[in-house]
């Protein structure tokens, strides 16, 4: 089982390449803007955070390097919301009964979680942590045993069992365990984006673990563009299915086809249904969501992987401000896609995937 848990970690690392950056170069370099009388520097900053990597590109006439400040910001962010840090705010809440917020990050992520939880009828649920853990996708690795009772664990799931306001959060049911891993990277992207805006950076692309936020344009004066990888367990992560241009939006992708493990010939995906307590089984392979902020996109992408294709399409039509790109397998095992109307002008397919696959 430990070997499979290690494999799961490897697949989790690969998953962050699901959405890879098309216009990110490997080295910082000065570039000239369209105005021949002015110079602008393209800065590239990268590092590690939240058990994954981050990469940021921004255009700055002064060529300022914000890496140290970004690393410090993300360290504080992690100290609040990471279940992998034993003394983080969220870890202390999970061990106790209540928490008075110490950071500025805890209340906003709870508020957004409650909003998406309500809009998805519980498909997005950050209290699903005990089930995520027991299925082997949490900090402790795989621990599923015959003695584990999924129905008993389900009694500890449900965001309605948590009360919170702008000052503190409390448990109404013992054993409640919060896990923001399905929304935290998106939130982190927004936090870094707001930091860059505070420094009067008007053109940037922020990526953390495959979740993104873009503002302005790249060095060529074009919208930032990102690639969506082909949904293939064994395929190369840079094999494109399509490309999306981002226009002052956040983008997040969730998928099961690279984050799973196999025990006794049975495949377990990392998306756990808060309704059944078991890994989801349906034809939706990947959900990409575009929204005004990346935290929102991240949460809805996770919810859609619980809901499946048809319910996700219906949800997008109900919730204002969401655009989606879904890749799914039909009843015959054929890979197909669905793109919402508002996203179509910003999407281009890889040559082998266009017209006939678009539903």
Secondary structure, DSSP 8 states (H G I E B T S, - for coil): -HHHHHHHHHHHHHHTTSEEESS--SS-EEEE-SSTT-EEEEEEEEEEETTEEEEEEEEETT----HHHHHHHHHHHHHHH-TTSTTSHHHHHHHSSEEE--SSSHHHHHHHHHHHHHHTTTSS-TTTHHHHHHTT-STT-----TT--HHHHHTT--GGGEEE-SSEEEESSTT-----TTTHHHHHHHHHHHHHHHTT--SEEEEETTEEEEES--TTSS-EEEEEE---SSS-TT-EEEEEEESS-EEEEEESSSSEEEETTEEEES-B-TTTSSB--SSEEEEEEEESSHHHHHHHHHHHHHH-HHHHHHHHHHSTT-EEEEEEE-TTS-EEEEE-HHHHTTEEE-GGGSGGGB-
